[in-house]
């Protein structure tokens, strides 16, 4: 595996995941981000992914509330 460059980015599209998969992923990311043996770049990726999961879940919840009202 090559050492990543500072200007590299990782893009992960989580939007196709269903709600239960997102909940499981969010839980797993929360556990992983609590581990103390991550390097800073790995921790940054975990936090970014957790944020994306949270935003998607919030958007879906908002659509359910607006659609059901």
Residue frames relative to the residue before (quaternion, step in Angstrom):
aa qw qx qy qz dx dy dz
X 1.0000 0.0000 0.0000 0.0000 0.00 0.00 0.00
X 0.4033 -0.7255 0.5101 0.2254 3.54 -0.90 0.94
X 0.5139 -0.6073 0.5022 0.3390 3.52 -1.22 0.53
X 0.4209 -0.7216 0.4787 0.2702 3.62 -0.72 0.97
X 0.4279 -0.6626 0.5499 0.2747 3.53 -1.19 0.62
X 0.6241 -0.5655 0.3922 0.3701 3.55 -1.19 0.53
X 0.7202 0.4473 -0.2580 0.4632 3.60 1.07 -0.62
X 0.4850 0.6603 -0.4416 0.3658 3.59 1.25 0.14
X 0.1352 -0.7749 0.6107 0.0913 3.55 -1.16 0.61
X 0.2670 -0.7250 0.6143 0.1604 3.51 -1.26 0.52
X 0.0832 -0.7894 0.6076 0.0269 3.56 -0.79 1.02
X 0.0100 -0.7830 0.6206 -0.0404 3.53 -0.81 1.08
X 0.2151 -0.7738 0.5851 0.1128 3.58 -0.71 1.09
X 0.1167 -0.8252 0.5525 0.0155 3.54 -0.41 1.27
X 0.4534 0.7369 -0.4263 0.2638 3.58 1.24 -0.23
X 0.6438 0.5235 -0.3685 0.4191 3.69 0.97 -0.48
X 0.5436 0.6350 -0.4075 0.3678 3.61 1.19 -0.33
X 0.4265 -0.6776 0.5262 0.2864 3.57 -1.05 0.71
X 0.7345 -0.4658 0.2758 0.4093 3.57 -1.28 0.32
X 0.6761 0.4776 -0.3164 0.4634 3.62 0.91 -0.79
X 0.6225 0.5204 -0.3418 0.4743 3.60 1.09 -0.64
X 0.6403 0.5160 -0.3214 0.4696 3.58 1.02 -0.79
X 0.6384 0.5200 -0.3272 0.4636 3.58 0.98 -0.80
X 0.6611 0.4978 -0.3039 0.4721 3.59 0.95 -0.86
X 0.6588 0.5024 -0.3099 0.4664 3.56 0.95 -0.87
X 0.6441 0.5277 -0.3204 0.4516 3.58 0.94 -0.85
X 0.6530 0.5104 -0.3037 0.4699 3.55 0.99 -0.84
X 0.6633 0.4991 -0.3030 0.4681 3.57 0.94 -0.88
X 0.6518 0.5102 -0.3172 0.4628 3.60 0.96 -0.81
X 0.6249 0.5334 -0.3393 0.4581 3.57 1.03 -0.75
X 0.6560 0.4963 -0.3121 0.4753 3.59 0.96 -0.85
X 0.6801 0.5018 -0.2953 0.4454 3.58 0.86 -0.95
X 0.6792 0.4987 -0.3086 0.4412 3.58 0.90 -0.84
X 0.6268 0.5403 -0.3364 0.4495 3.58 1.24 -0.28
X 0.5286 0.6194 -0.4198 0.4008 3.57 1.23 -0.21
X 0.3986 -0.7614 0.4705 0.2002 3.56 -0.94 0.86
X 0.6517 0.5566 -0.3250 0.3999 3.61 1.17 -0.16
X 0.4473 0.6821 -0.4669 0.3415 3.62 1.18 0.41
X 0.4350 -0.6313 0.5605 0.3132 3.52 -1.21 0.53
X 0.6889 -0.4939 0.3291 0.4161 3.58 -1.19 0.43
X 0.6718 0.4908 -0.3327 0.4440 3.67 0.78 -0.82
X 0.6432 0.5089 -0.3281 0.4687 3.61 1.00 -0.76
X 0.6469 0.5131 -0.3148 0.4682 3.57 0.94 -0.86
X 0.6323 0.5337 -0.3297 0.4546 3.59 0.99 -0.82
X 0.6531 0.5037 -0.3113 0.4721 3.60 0.97 -0.85
X 0.6488 0.5182 -0.3209 0.4557 3.59 0.92 -0.87
X 0.6652 0.4945 -0.2983 0.4733 3.57 0.93 -0.89
X 0.6484 0.5115 -0.3201 0.4642 3.61 0.97 -0.81
X 0.6588 0.4984 -0.3089 0.4713 3.59 0.94 -0.84
X 0.6360 0.5205 -0.3260 0.4673 3.57 0.98 -0.83
X 0.6419 0.5202 -0.3156 0.4666 3.58 1.03 -0.76
X 0.6460 0.5106 -0.3189 0.4694 3.56 1.00 -0.82
X 0.6253 0.5270 -0.3316 0.4706 3.59 0.99 -0.83
X 0.6692 0.5063 -0.2991 0.4544 3.57 0.87 -0.93
X 0.6593 0.5060 -0.3117 0.4606 3.61 0.92 -0.87
X 0.6543 0.5047 -0.3178 0.4650 3.60 0.92 -0.86
X 0.6627 0.4981 -0.3122 0.4640 3.59 0.89 -0.89
X 0.6475 0.5111 -0.3178 0.4674 3.61 0.99 -0.81
X 0.6451 0.5157 -0.3195 0.4644 3.59 0.97 -0.84
X 0.6675 0.4937 -0.3039 0.4672 3.57 0.91 -0.88
X 0.6413 0.5117 -0.3241 0.4711 3.59 0.99 -0.79
X 0.6389 0.5271 -0.3198 0.4601 3.58 1.02 -0.77
X 0.6530 0.5005 -0.3160 0.4724 3.58 0.98 -0.79
X 0.6374 0.5194 -0.3337 0.4611 3.60 1.02 -0.77
X 0.6581 0.5030 -0.3088 0.4675 3.58 0.97 -0.88
X 0.6864 0.4748 -0.2900 0.4683 3.60 0.85 -0.94
X 0.6840 0.4910 -0.2868 0.4570 3.58 0.96 -0.83
X 0.7230 0.4484 -0.2452 0.4648 3.56 1.07 -0.68
X 0.6033 0.5943 -0.3524 0.3983 3.58 1.24 -0.31
